[in-house]
Amino acid sequence: MGNPVLLRGALTEPQFRPNSSFTVLGVRVHAVQICDVVAQMERWISDRKGSHFVAVTGMHGVSVAQHELSFKQILNSADLVVPDGMPLVWRGRWEGYPLKDRVSGSELMEIFCRATADRYRHFLYGGAPGVPERLAEVLTRQYGTRIVGTYSPPFRLLTEREKQDIETSIEATTPDVLWVGLSTPKQERWMAEYRQRLQVPVLLGVGAAFDFHTGRLRRAPLWMGENGLEWLFRLLIEPRRLWRRYLIGGSHFVWRNLLELLRIKTFT
């Protein structure tokens, strides 16, 4: 299964099995931990057989999928859908999987870069102007990460010419890992499209990780994240942007899960 990877200061053996997954409201979620994802990423890089994309998905992603069938199909086509958030971890435990922690995009990026140092080539796509460049400096200084390219896309739909230029730029740098920080569901749609256009072993959507690692956003205290309260912290930090996602979307998520767990309604 590969070498142990560093997880919160300790060496942890990967336990991932390809068929270890459960379904939440019609969305397949893999029963994995960060060490499993790191090991799988390294296998894909070593094999170099096509492009694979990883969706780091929590309550918000599953909620969006209830209203957008095309997005649900994208999530279910991902090579890995990892549980970013304690609600999915708790659901996995209910289904019989011994999950201990959530797989957050920011922590996954940090641990992968710390564990692999300069072993691989990385491209950073996403963030506001100047953010991916700043992130490149942070990762290079802290972990010795080899950043071979950065790009901050405009906040609008790309033209076909721009798509071709981006594809050419990424391919020219031959990255092993393409980190995408566009937020859900935009980043998953982008990866699903570009998986067919790029020869990059791993595409991975990490949402706000670009802003967390560059200090643009504060991260929730560890105890809040481990107890399923990161949503509350983020809501207090960005209430105008996130109130609908967490107060309305979160309520619907909880209600639908109860219906599903009580076998009152099936979501497909």
N, C-alpha and C positions, 0 to 999 in steps of 0.2 A: 504493500500500500504506500510505500515511499517512506522518506525519513520523517521523524517527528518534527513538528513545527512549534515555534515559540508562541504560547498563548497565555497572556497575562502573567508573564514571568516564569512559566513552567513549560516543560516539554510535554506535549500531548500527542498521542498516537491517533491518526485519522481512523474513523470508524465507518466512513460512508460506504453504503452499498447502493448500486444503481437503481434498485427497485424500492428503496426506502423512501416512500412518499405518502402523503395523505392529501385529501381534498377538502378545501374550505370554500363553500359556496360556489362550487364548480371550478375552482382554481387549484391546480396541482401544486403542492408545496413539498419540496424535498426535506426530509428529516436529517439535516446536516448541521454541523457546527463549523466555526471558522477554520479549524485545522483541516476538516474534510474538504472545504472549498479550496484552500491553498494547495493541498495535495492534488486535487483534480485539475486545477489550473496548471500546475507544473507538468502533469501528464499530457494535457492538451498541447502545451508548448513543446514538449519533447517529441510527441507524435507528429505534429505539424500536418494534421489531416483535416483541412477545412477550417472554417471559423465557427466559434462557439460563443453564445452569449449568455450571460448570467443576469437574471433579474433579482435585484435585492428588494423584496416586496414585503410590505406590512399591511396594516389595516386599511390604509388609504388606497393602495394598489388593488386590493381585493374588492374594496367598495366601488372604485371606478369601473372595475370589470363587470359589476352588476348592471351598469347602465350602458356600457359600450361593449357589445358582443365582439367587435373586432379586436378590442384590447384584451378581452379574455382569451381569444384565440392566440394572440401574440404571447401572452404569459404562458399559455399551455404549450407553445412551440419552443419555449426557451430550453436550453440545455440544462440549466439549473434555475430553480426558483427557490431562493433562500429566505428563511423567516426573519425578517427585519422587524422586530417588535414582539413584546411579551405576549400579546393576545394570540399570535400564531404559535408561539412556543407552548403556551398553555393548551391550545387546541391539539398540538402534536402530542403532548403528554396524555391528553384525554384519549387520543387514538392509540396509545400504547408505546409511543416512542420516547426514550429516555433523554429528551432534550434538556440541557442545563441552561444555555444562554441563547440570546438572540444573535443574529448575524447582521450587525449594522454595517452600512457601507463604509463609514469613516473608520471603524475599527478594523474591518477587513483590509482596507487599503493600508493602514498603518502596519498591521501584522505581516501582510504579504511583503511590503517593502522592507521591513525590518528583518524578516527571516531570509530574504533572498538578496539583499544588498544590491550589488551591481551585476548580478547574474543575468538579468534580462533587460530588454529594451522597452521603454514605456512611452506612450503618447497620451497627452492630456487634452481632452476635447470637452469644452463646456466652460461655464462660469462667465461672469461679467468681464469686460475688457481689463486686462492686466492680471486677473485672478489666476489663470492657468500658469502664467509665467512666474507669479509669486509662489504658487504651489510647487513648481519645478525647483525653485530655489530651496524651499523648505525640505522637500524630500531628498534632494541631493545633499544638503548639509547634514541632515539628521541620520540618513540611512545609506548614503552613497548611491542612491538610485540613479540609474542611467536614463535621463529624460531625452528622447530623441526628437520630440516635437510637441508643440502646443498650438491650440486654436480656440479662440473665443468666438462662437457663431453669433450672428445678429439675432435680435429678438423678433424674428418674423420668419415666414416660410422661405426656404432657400430656393433660388432659381435653379433650373437644371444645369446651367453653366457653373454655378457655385458648387453644386453637388459634385460635378465632375472635377472641379479644381480641388475640392477637399479630398476626394478619393485619390487623386494623383499625389497630393501632398503627403497623405498618410502612407500610401504604398511606397513612396520614395524613401521614407525613413525606416521601413521594414520593422515595425514594432512587434514585440511578442505579446504585449498587453495594451489594450486601448481602454483607458478609463474615461467614462462618459458621465459628466455632471450636468444634467439638464433638468432634473426633477421628473417625477412620475406624473403622467404617462408618456411625456415627450421623449424621455431617454429610451424607453423600451421600444417605442415605435421607430426611433432612429436606429437602434441596434438591429431590430428585425429587418429593416430595409438594407442596412449596410453590411449585414452578415453575408448577403448575396453578392456584394460589390467588392469586398475586401478580402485579402489573404492574410488576416491577422488571427492567430490562434485563439485569443481570448478577448471578447468585448464585455465590459462589465460596467453596469450603471450604478453609480454610487450617490446620486442625488446631491445633498447638501455637503458632502464630504469635502468638496473643494473649498467651501466657505468655512467649514469647521477647522480644517488644517491650516488655513491662512489667517485665522483669527477674525474673520468677518462676522461669524456667528458664534455665540457661546454654546458650548455643549452642556447638556444636562448633567448634573452630578451623577456619579456612578450608581448611587443607591436608588435614584429615581428611575434610571434606565432599567435596572434589574428588577424593579417592582412594578413595571408597566406604567410609569408616570412620566415618561419622556414627553408624551403628547401634551401634558399639562404644562410642562416647562416651556416647550416651544410655543404653545398658545399664549402664555404670559409674555413671551419675548416678542412675538409677531401676531397679536390678536386680530388686526384688520385683515391680514392675509390668510390666516389659518382657522378663524372661528368656524367657518362653514364646513371645512374639512373635518374638524374634530368634533364639534358639537352636533352637527346634523349627520355627517357621514359616519361618525363614530357610533351614534345612537342606532342608525340603521344597521350597521355592521353587527352590533351586539344583538339586536332584535332578530335579525336573520339567522345568526348562529344559534340562538335559542330555538327557533323554529326547526332548524336542521337537526340539532342535537336531540330534540324531543320527538323527532320523526314526524312532525306535523307538516312540513313542507320539504321538498327536495329541490335543490338548486343545481342546475346542470350548465 
